[in-house]
Amino acid sequence: MTKEEIILKANEVLADEFETDVETLLPDAPLKETLGLDSLDLVDVVVLVEQNFGITLTAPDFVGVKTFDDFYELLYKRING
């Protein structure tokens, strides 16, 4: 999967699940604040990633994830790594 495909699919899934406009999901925007995520919502993100991308993430995977771009990069590396 290309990074562009990952970004489009991730944005679609996140916007739908967290009821926000896809236009607000900018690469430099803070992931947690933009989506209003708490620790329980991160579990939802893990489940969404597994369902939509076929990879399993754990809490430590999110340690360096601050922005949407960090999240896209994590997905890209795990899918294509």
HUBELCOR-V712565 format. One record per run of one state. SS is the DSSP state (~ for helix, > for strand, _ for the rest). FROM is the first residue (numbers start at 1). TO is the last residue. If there is no record, write none. Layout:
ss=SS from=FROM to=TO
ss=SS from=FROM to=TO
//
This chain:
ss=_ from=1 to=2
ss=~ from=3 to=17
ss=_ from=18 to=21
ss=~ from=22 to=24
ss=_ from=25 to=29
ss=> from=30 to=30
ss=~ from=31 to=35
ss=_ from=36 to=38
ss=~ from=39 to=53
ss=_ from=54 to=58
ss=~ from=59 to=62
ss=_ from=63 to=66
ss=> from=67 to=67
ss=~ from=68 to=80
ss=_ from=81 to=81
//
